[in-house]
Amino acid sequence: MTSIGKFVVAAAAATQESTLALAHINFDFSLIKMEAPLEYNGLGNALSSKRKREAEIGSTHVTAQKLGALFADDLPHTPNLSHAYGLRVSEIAENPKFNPRGSAADGPFADHVGADGTSIWAAATSGRGCMAVHLLACLLARVWTGPEATSIWSAIIEARRALLQSRLNEHQFHIGTVTACQIQVERQRLSEWDASARAVGVLVRY
């Protein structure tokens, strides 16, 4: 029995070490791209090529991925809200009155003409939890200034990582939790995330 007990303890320790080792792998979030729900396709089709590229493989995409992975396990499932939001932003984005298209006459600013829905498309193509953190960004942007909202994001992220770390200390070695503990989002990226959410506020106000 003593030998079996030692074997179980050793196996558990090995599993824990392997899990922690996997968590420290430098995961490239820019490689993950999900198919957007159909209700968001109107927005995707209306974005300029520059904004769509930023949303799908740029820093905004990576930030959406990181925040989604960090909070996804404890976020509520709200399919009806996400569906209604997608329909509404697509409706607005497809209306040339509110979202004009850039043309050759706009010169180097052509890709910057029209509504900026970059963070919405980034969230829509980034999977579980990402739309919820995008909506949280919109709420923070409505209430606080840019620097204040960015600081709030930093505090939320640190509190979340501390919570996940406490779970690990209680030996809840789920690979998703271990990986999320390692996620860091630079303040500059959070500032860009907030700025994109503020642009969305202008879009959905119509």
Salt bridges, closest charged atoms under 4 A:
GLU39 OE2 - HIS83 ND1 3.34
ASP73 OD1 - ARG128 NH2 2.98
ASP74 OD2 - ARG160 NH1 2.57
ASP74 OD2 - ARG167 NH2 2.87
GLU91 OE1 - ARG88 NH1 3.08
ASP116 OD1 - ARG51 NE 3.88
GLU158 OE2 - ARG161 NH1 3.71
GLU192 OE1 - ARG189 NH1 3.22
ASP194 OD2 - ARG198 NE 2.63
